[in-house]
């Protein structure tokens, strides 16, 4: 069952006795767990019937005993186990999972881990409750996720703005969603969000960001690339070298991969390299300016400066100066 179906059932008051929420992406785990915490019980009912445990401070037997308690002056009780990945011998919950109390809604937040679905514990969860796995979300999917998230709130976004946000925020969905909420609060419904909106409301420069740096390097525009990297150096807190090296590593790695694709049409390149269709053409153009041997060298440069940013082979050079050196070597 996907998260949308789970939330739809919850909105329709179709409850299951157990929600085991696992996986590497915490955003959807929190989304489901928070909905249950906020909406199943009334404020008056929560006082006696809603309990939160933390895995590192809780024993399995405590959770079982609490789950077997009947609600007081309510139809359900809600028990939420946060940080359940820290529980010792979580499989010992099997005795309860095999015969759960219908009036209890037990929510287990098992973040950053997967449960072996071949075990008897997992099979009991699937039979008597919801076993949900939130898969890791990769950065190349973020622009599309942003577009979908905004569309559900009756907004749209320019492709360049979506890519700009994804390059700056990375694949942390909770962080991305928080920034999108700022835009939704600040802008009228049905607004098409542009880089200017992002600069004004979130504070990411529309001209001096990693996405524009990639474009400048792809065009081998020395002046523009140096202007952007100088801006990064004067704003190190907002533009750390680690973010720059990570983004450029992905960028140049994809340019390198381009040279070995059989089908170099825009649609094929976008699909093969996991690109937003809006930028596939610019990648094709950039790859033609960089031969494979140069791209191989660039990947080595990025690794070198990533290590230097972490103190290896570098004692006193600032992150801003390291970035300037790195960009110089890439372009020359």
C-alpha positions in Angstrom: 0.0 0.0 0.0 1.4 3.4 -0.9 1.4 6.5 1.3 -1.5 8.1 -0.6 -3.8 5.1 0.0 -2.8 5.0 3.6 -3.6 8.7 4.1 -6.9 8.4 2.1 -8.0 5.5 4.4 -7.1 7.5 7.5 -9.0 10.5 6.2 -12.0 8.2 5.8 -11.5 6.8 9.3 -10.5 3.4 8.1 -8.0 2.4 10.7 -5.6 -0.6 11.0 -4.4 -1.8 14.4 -0.7 -1.6 13.4 1.3 0.8 11.1 4.9 -0.3 10.7 6.5 2.5 8.8 10.0 1.7 7.6 12.6 2.8 5.0 15.3 5.1 4.1 13.2 8.2 3.3 11.8 9.6 6.6 9.5 12.2 5.0 6.6 9.8 4.3 7.0 8.1 7.6 6.6 11.4 9.4 3.7 12.4 7.2 1.7 9.3 8.1 2.7 9.2 11.7 2.0 12.9 12.3 -1.4 12.6 10.6 -2.4 9.8 13.0 -1.1 11.8 16.0 -3.0 14.9 15.0 -6.3 13.6 13.7 -7.4 10.2 15.1 -8.3 11.4 18.6 -9.8 14.6 19.7 -7.8 16.9 22.0 -9.9 15.8 25.0 -9.3 12.1 24.1 -5.5 12.4 23.7 -4.9 13.0 27.4 -5.7 9.4 28.4 -5.4 7.7 25.1 -2.3 8.9 23.2 1.1 7.7 24.2 4.5 8.3 22.6 7.5 6.1 23.3 11.1 6.4 22.1 12.9 3.3 21.0 16.2 4.0 22.8 14.4 4.5 26.1 11.7 1.7 25.8 11.4 -2.0 26.3 9.4 -4.2 24.0 7.3 -5.5 26.9 6.3 -2.0 27.8 5.0 -1.4 24.3 3.1 -4.7 24.3 1.5 -4.0 27.7 0.4 -0.5 26.7 -1.0 -1.7 23.4 -3.2 -4.3 25.2 -4.7 -1.6 27.4 -8.3 -0.6 26.5 -9.1 3.1 25.7 -10.7 5.3 28.2 -13.8 7.2 27.1 -12.8 6.9 23.4 -13.1 4.3 20.6 -9.3 4.0 20.1 -6.1 4.6 21.8 -3.0 5.7 19.8 0.5 4.5 20.7 3.4 6.0 18.7 6.9 4.5 18.9 9.5 6.9 17.6 13.1 5.9 16.7 11.9 2.3 16.7 15.1 1.4 14.8 16.8 1.7 18.2 14.6 -0.9 19.9 16.4 -4.1 20.9 14.9 -7.3 19.5 12.0 -5.6 17.7 10.9 -9.1 16.4 9.7 -9.8 20.0 6.7 -7.6 19.1 5.5 -10.6 17.1 3.5 -12.0 20.0 1.4 -8.8 20.0 1.3 -8.4 16.2 -0.2 -11.9 15.8 -3.1 -10.9 17.9 -3.4 -7.1 18.1 -6.1 -5.3 20.0 -8.6 -3.7 17.6 -9.1 -0.6 19.7 -5.4 0.2 19.6 -3.6 1.9 16.8 0.1 1.1 17.2 2.4 3.3 15.0 6.0 2.1 14.7 8.5 4.6 13.1 11.3 2.4 11.9 13.4 5.0 10.0 16.5 4.5 7.8 16.1 0.7 7.9 14.3 -2.1 6.0 12.5 -5.0 7.6 13.3 -8.5 6.1 9.9 -9.4 4.7 10.7 -13.1 4.7 10.5 -13.2 8.5 7.5 -14.4 10.5 7.4 -11.0 12.1 7.0 -9.2 8.8 4.4 -11.7 7.6 2.4 -11.1 10.7 2.6 -7.4 10.1 1.3 -7.8 6.6 -1.5 -10.0 7.7 -2.8 -7.9 10.6 -1.7 -4.3 9.9 0.2 -2.1 7.4 3.8 -2.7 6.6 4.9 0.4 4.7 8.4 0.9 3.2 9.5 4.4 2.2 12.1 4.0 -0.4 15.1 6.3 -0.7 14.5 9.3 -3.0 17.2 10.2 -5.4 18.2 13.8 -6.3 17.4 13.5 -10.0 13.7 12.8 -9.0 13.5 16.0 -6.9 12.5 18.5 -9.6 9.5 16.2 -10.6 8.6 15.8 -7.0 8.6 19.5 -6.5 6.3 20.0 -9.5 3.9 17.4 -8.2 3.9 18.7 -4.7 3.0 22.2 -5.9 0.4 21.0 -8.4 -1.5 19.3 -5.5 -1.7 22.8 -3.9 -2.7 24.4 -7.2 0.6 26.0 -8.0 3.1 25.4 -10.8 6.8 26.1 -11.2 9.2 26.9 -14.0 11.5 24.0 -14.8 14.6 26.2 -14.1 13.2 27.1 -10.7 12.5 23.5 -9.8 16.0 22.5 -10.7 17.5 25.4 -8.9 15.7 24.4 -5.7 16.7 20.7 -6.1 20.4 21.6 -6.6 20.4 23.8 -3.5 18.3 21.6 -1.2 19.3 18.2 -2.2 17.2 15.1 -1.7 16.0 15.8 1.8 12.2 15.8 1.2 11.4 17.3 4.6 13.6 20.2 3.9 12.3 20.7 0.4 8.7 20.5 1.6 9.4 23.1 4.3 10.7 25.5 1.7 7.8 24.9 -0.7 5.4 25.7 2.2 7.0 29.1 2.5 6.3 29.8 -1.1 2.7 28.6 -0.8 2.1 30.8 2.2 3.7 33.9 0.5 2.2 33.6 -3.0 -1.4 33.6 -4.3 -2.9 30.3 -5.4 -2.3 29.3 -9.1 1.0 31.3 -9.2 3.7 29.9 -11.5 6.8 30.0 -9.3 9.9 31.5 -10.9 13.6 31.9 -9.8 12.7 35.5 -8.8 10.0 34.1 -6.4 12.6 31.7 -4.9 15.2 34.4 -4.5 12.7 36.8 -2.7 11.0 34.2 -0.4 13.7 31.6 0.2 16.9 33.5 -0.2 18.6 31.5 -2.9 20.2 33.8 -5.5 18.7 33.4 -8.9 22.0 34.3 -10.5 24.5 32.9 -8.1 23.7 29.3 -7.4 25.0 25.8 -8.2 22.6 25.3 -11.1 24.0 28.5 -12.7 27.5 27.5 -11.9 26.9 24.2 -13.8 25.6 26.1 -16.8 28.6 28.5 -16.8 31.0 25.6 -16.6 29.1 23.7 -19.3 29.4 26.7 -21.6 33.0 27.2 -20.5 32.1 30.8 -19.6 35.1 31.7 -17.5 33.8 35.2 -16.5 30.4 33.9 -15.3 31.9 30.9 -13.5 34.4 33.1 -11.6 31.6 35.6 -10.7 29.6 32.8 -9.2 32.4 31.2 -7.3 33.5 34.6 -5.9 30.0 35.1 -4.7 30.2 31.6 -3.0 33.4 32.6 -1.4 31.8 35.8 0.1 28.8 33.8 1.3 30.4 30.5 2.6 27.6 29.6 5.1 25.0 29.5 2.3 27.4 28.0 -0.3 29.7 25.4 1.4 32.3 23.7 -0.7 30.9 20.3 0.1 27.6 21.1 -1.6 29.5 22.5 -4.6 31.7 19.5 -5.1 28.8 17.1 -4.6 26.7 18.8 -7.3 29.5 19.2 -9.7 30.6 15.6 -9.3 27.1 14.5 -10.3 27.1 17.0 -13.2 30.5 16.0 -14.7 29.9 12.3 -14.1 26.8 12.6 -16.3 28.7 14.4 -19.0 31.2 11.6 -18.9 28.5 9.0 -19.2 27.0 10.9 -22.2 30.0 10.0 -24.3 29.2 6.3 -24.0 25.5 6.4 -24.8 24.5 4.8 -28.0 21.4 7.0 -28.5 22.3 10.7 -28.0 18.8 12.1 -28.8 17.5 14.5 -26.2 14.7 12.2 -24.9 17.1 9.3 -24.6 19.8 11.3 -22.9 17.2 12.6 -20.4 16.0 9.1 -19.6 19.4 7.5 -19.5 21.1 10.1 -17.3 18.1 10.8 -15.1 17.7 14.4 -16.2 14.8 16.8 -16.3 13.9 17.2 -20.0 14.3 20.9 -19.6 18.1 20.6 -19.2 18.9 17.6 -21.4 19.8 19.9 -24.3 22.3 21.9 -22.2 24.0 18.7 -21.1 24.4 17.5 -24.7 25.9 20.9 -25.6 28.2 20.9 -22.5 29.4 17.3 -23.2 30.6 18.3 -26.7 32.9 20.9 -25.0 34.5 18.4 -22.7 36.3 15.3 -24.1 36.2 12.1 -22.0 39.8 12.4 -20.9 39.2 15.9 -19.6 36.0 14.8 -17.8 38.0 12.0 -16.2 40.5 14.6 -14.9 37.7 16.8 -13.6 36.2 14.0 -11.6 39.7 13.5 -10.0 39.9 17.3 -9.3 36.5 17.2 -7.5 37.6 14.3 -5.4 40.8 16.0 -4.5 39.1 19.2 -3.3 36.4 17.2 -1.5 39.2 15.6 0.5 40.9 19.0 1.1 37.6 20.5 2.3 37.7 17.8 5.0 41.2 18.6 6.1 43.2 16.1 4.1 46.2 17.7 2.6 44.9 21.2 3.7 45.8 23.0 6.8 44.7 26.6 6.4 43.1 27.3 3.0 39.5 28.5 3.4 36.6 26.8 1.7 36.1 29.8 -0.5 39.7 29.8 -1.8 39.5 26.0 -2.3 36.5 26.5 -4.5 38.3 29.2 -6.6 41.3 26.9 -7.1 39.0 24.0 -8.0 37.1 26.0 -10.7 40.3 27.3 -12.1 41.6 23.7 -12.6 38.3 22.6 -14.1 38.4 25.4 -16.7 42.1 25.2 -17.6 
